[in-house]
Every structure is written in structure tokens, then in C-alpha cells.
């Protein structure tokens, strides 16, 4: 009788666990992060779309366009350090909403200024506001998902950084043709302000959510999530993070990935225009396709990471590191091949695969922070990684712009980008190996 009772209880617990694992509310939270991320990248990508009009109307050079990208990246990088601390100290919700309102106002004002100095100021303000966005998303993911699902969840919300640039050419080119390049900044800025207000009123943490069932909360909590912990419960001091070999591996590896990422983000539309002399109407199609590949690649890579863990092939940390190694090397190969193809179709195909692989690298790097960092310092470790990537990767746009202005060709820029991207595999595999607590 007792044995039967134990068997029935075990069977019931297994059934409840299976049902809970498939409960869906936690996945709906990704909607907020995806939409916010799309707006974030629309506000970054609008510079690349507006660049031809700005060059024509304001007399800017390609080096100056690259400089605007570099100014953004450097400011964004430096602001990661206080942003991560602020998020872990005061909470993700307020940091996310206030940051979005800030950057959306800066975006709107970009459509008002008419000089390179004014544009630089606006890009600085944009970077300050956007700095908390991705670290808050990483912290929210750690609170809402068990460890084994974070790679897949991160791949979904971080794919917004590809959906934004994918939608940008088709939507913003049409807007620019109809109303001029300044309209791009006015429209995207207004959208961000509206979304930030909605997020502030409707988003809740797992422990405060009235729509999250007790069973699903228990499942999340059992996997290491369920609570957003603050720095007051941190096991080590914030500055001690810089003594970790794993953190430095993430900093250096992310620098390598972001170098190539920034090259695509700032110069992909201009490269297609300069190399193949296509029309703006054609640009709206050709410049979108690679970013759809980036979004798909990142989601697939996150799903693969989850399956590797589910099947016992690798731990969550090792699964992410394996994918980073493979994908960063493949992204490097695509970038190195770009200067040696002559048709626009082959170029778009290589860009599509290149962005798919570098996106998979970046998505798993963000998810890896949740494995390496203490739960109370996930935003801080994520932000420090992002700091390293964008501080070093900030050289990419201005270096590429200088190369193009001096040589009339993008070939050397892509070769350098490919070599640097391939080095990400070394840093993530050999250095980012242990949790910070170890």
C-alpha cells in the first residue's frame, strides 16, 4: 500500500513537472523585451539608412558617418559600467523604462540638428539612454527563466537586435523617400516614448505577477530563477569582478564579436550602394535580408543550446561556449570571403550567413553571463562584457570609414573584421570557463 502511494505520488509529481515545463506565461514576457529591443535597434539603424541623405544635405563624409557610429559605441561602452551597477542596485524595471524615454527623446532631437557637432551630441545622449537596455533584459531573463532555458530565451529577445535592422530598410527607406531623412528620427523617437510608458505601467517581476501560476513559478524557482536579486545580497564586491579570468575572457571575446557586428550595422547599406550602385527601392529589399538571417540564426542557436542541455550532451555553460566557438569561426569565414565575390546575390547570401553566425555568437554570450555571474550581479557582468565589446568595437566603424575613404574599397575592412571575429572563439573557450564565485 505504501509502495503504491509512493509510486502514485512520484508519477503525479513527474506529470506536474512536465505540465509546468510547458506552461507558457514566462515566454510571453519575452514580448516586452523583443519589442523594446526592436525599437532600440531602429534607433541605432536609422543612422545607416539616413546616411546618404545626411551626406547630401549636410556635406558629411563617410569618415564622419563612421565617427558618429564610433562616438555612440564609445559612450555606450563607458556607460555600461554605471548602468549595470544601477540595474543590480535599483531594479531592472525602472532602469529600462527611464533609459528608453531618455534615448527616445535623443532620437527625436537628432532629426532637428543640422551640424556634425549637434549630431555627435545626440549620438552621445542616445548611447547614455540605450546603455541599460540589454543588461536589464539579461537580468529579467535570469529572473523569469530556469538556467537551462536562458540560452533559448536570450536568443529570442536578442534577435530583436536583428529584427530592428531587418525592418529598418523597408520601413525607413519608404519613410525617408516620402518625408525626408529627418522624419526617421522623429517617428522612431515617438514610438519609443509610448512603449516605455506602457512597460512602466504593465511589466511585473515574477514574484509580483498575478498572472504567473504557482506551479510555473515553482518550476522557474527550482531552475535558479523566480527572483530579481539586488547587489545588497552579492557574494563579492562589484570591483572584484575585474579580477575574474572568465570576465576578462567575456570582455575580450565580445570585443572581437562586436567589431564585425558594428561593421555590418553601420556600413551594410552603404556597402551595397557603393559596390553595386543599386537604387533606394532595391536597398530596402537587399539590406533587409541579412538581418532576417541574423534573427533566425540566433534563435536556432539558442534552441540548439537548450537541446544540448536537455539531452545531457553538455552543461548550460559548455553548450553556450561550444556554439560561440563554432559560430564565431563561421562568421569570420563569411566576412573574409566577402571581398572576393562579385555578384550582389552572392554578397547578400554571405552577409546573411555572416550575420546569422555573429548573431548566434552574441546571443549566447549574453546568455553565458547568467551562468558565470552570481544571480545578484547578472546585470553587472553582462554590462561589463558589453563594455569591453563596445569600447573596443567602437574602433570598427571609424576604421572602416577611414579605409574606404583612403582606398575606395571595403575589402581590407572586411578582412580585418573577419580575423578579429575569429579570435572570439579563443577567448570564450579558453578563458570564460568558470563561474565568478569559483
Protein Blocks (a to p, Z undefined) as FASTA:
>chain_A
ZZmmmmmmmmmmmmmmmmmmmpcklmmmmmmmmmmmmmmmmmmmmmmmmmmmmmmmnopa
fklmmmmmmmmmmmmmmmmmmmmmmmmmnojklmmmmmmmmmmmmmmmmmmpccfklmmm
mmmmmmmmmmmmmmmmmmmmmmmpcfklmmmmmmmmmmmmmmmmmmmmmmmmmmmmmnoj
klmmmmmmmmmmmmmmmmmmmpccfklpckbcfklmmmmmmnopaiacdfklpcbdfklm
mmpmklmmmmmmmmmmmmmmmmmmmmmmmmmmmmnopafklmmmmmmmmmmmmmmmmmmm
mmmmmmmmmnomacfklmmmmmmmmmmmmmmmmmmmmmmpcbfklmmmmmmmmmmmmmmm
mmmmmmmmmmmpcfklmmmmmmmmmmmmmmmmmmmmmmmmmmmmmnopaklmmmmmmmmm
mmmmmmmmmmmmbcfkZZ
